[in-house]
Amino acid sequence: MAHVKTIGASGQITLGKEYAGRHVLVDEIEKGVWTVKLGDFIPDNERWLHTPEAQASLKRAFAWSKKHAPRETDLDELAKKLKL
């Protein structure tokens, strides 16, 4: 359903309170023609986490963590291993 909206002096339009706080993708198809899509988006600096390589690595790490309980690190032993 189409709605007529007025762009305010600050260059903004409102979509309605039911969309408050949500993310939208605004695509300018041509000058003055936009599509607005509601959705969740991945920040650029987190996009690498969604690559197949990162997903596989995370899966291995989670599997490892299920088999190995956390334990306190012996800093002296670690320093010897690192030759500090």
C-alpha positions as CSV (number, residue, x, y, z in Angstrom):
1,M,0.0,0.0,0.0
2,A,1.4,3.4,-1.0
3,H,1.6,6.3,1.4
4,V,2.4,9.9,0.7
5,K,5.1,11.2,3.1
6,T,6.6,14.7,3.3
7,I,10.4,15.0,3.7
8,G,11.1,17.4,6.5
9,A,13.6,20.3,6.6
10,S,16.3,18.0,8.0
11,G,15.9,15.5,5.1
12,Q,14.0,12.9,7.1
13,I,10.8,10.9,6.7
14,T,9.0,8.8,9.3
15,L,7.9,5.3,8.6
16,G,5.9,4.8,11.8
17,K,6.5,4.1,15.5
18,E,6.3,0.3,14.9
19,Y,9.6,0.6,13.1
20,A,11.4,2.6,15.7
21,G,14.9,1.3,16.4
22,R,14.9,-1.1,13.5
23,H,17.4,-1.1,10.7
24,V,16.4,-0.5,7.1
25,L,18.3,-0.8,3.8
26,V,17.6,2.2,1.6
27,D,18.5,1.6,-2.1
28,E,18.3,4.5,-4.5
29,I,17.3,2.8,-7.8
30,E,17.4,6.1,-9.7
31,K,17.3,9.7,-8.7
32,G,14.2,10.1,-6.5
33,V,13.2,6.4,-6.5
34,W,14.0,4.4,-3.4
35,T,13.3,1.0,-2.0
36,V,13.2,0.6,1.7
37,K,13.7,-2.9,3.2
38,L,13.4,-3.8,6.9
39,G,16.1,-6.2,8.2
40,D,19.1,-7.0,10.3
41,F,22.5,-6.1,8.8
42,I,26.0,-7.1,9.5
43,P,28.5,-4.3,10.3
44,D,31.5,-4.2,8.0
45,N,34.0,-5.0,10.7
46,E,32.1,-8.2,11.7
47,R,31.5,-9.5,8.2
48,W,34.6,-11.7,8.3
49,L,32.8,-13.8,11.0
50,H,30.3,-14.9,8.4
51,T,32.8,-16.4,5.9
52,P,32.9,-20.1,5.5
53,E,36.5,-20.2,6.9
54,A,35.6,-18.3,10.0
55,Q,32.5,-20.3,10.6
56,A,34.5,-23.6,10.3
57,S,37.1,-22.2,12.7
58,L,34.5,-21.1,15.2
59,K,32.8,-24.5,15.0
60,R,36.1,-26.2,15.8
61,A,36.7,-23.8,18.7
62,F,33.3,-24.4,20.2
63,A,33.8,-28.2,19.9
64,W,37.2,-27.9,21.6
65,S,35.8,-25.8,24.4
66,K,33.1,-28.4,25.2
67,K,35.8,-31.0,25.7
68,H,38.3,-28.8,27.7
69,A,37.1,-27.1,30.9
70,P,38.6,-23.7,31.7
71,R,41.5,-23.8,34.1
72,E,43.8,-21.2,35.6
73,T,47.0,-20.4,33.6
74,D,50.3,-21.0,35.3
75,L,52.1,-17.8,34.3
76,D,55.6,-19.1,35.2
77,E,55.1,-22.2,33.0
78,L,53.8,-20.0,30.2
79,A,56.8,-17.7,30.5
80,K,59.2,-20.7,30.2
81,K,57.4,-22.0,27.1
82,L,57.6,-18.5,25.5
83,K,61.2,-18.1,26.8
84,L,60.5,-14.8,28.5
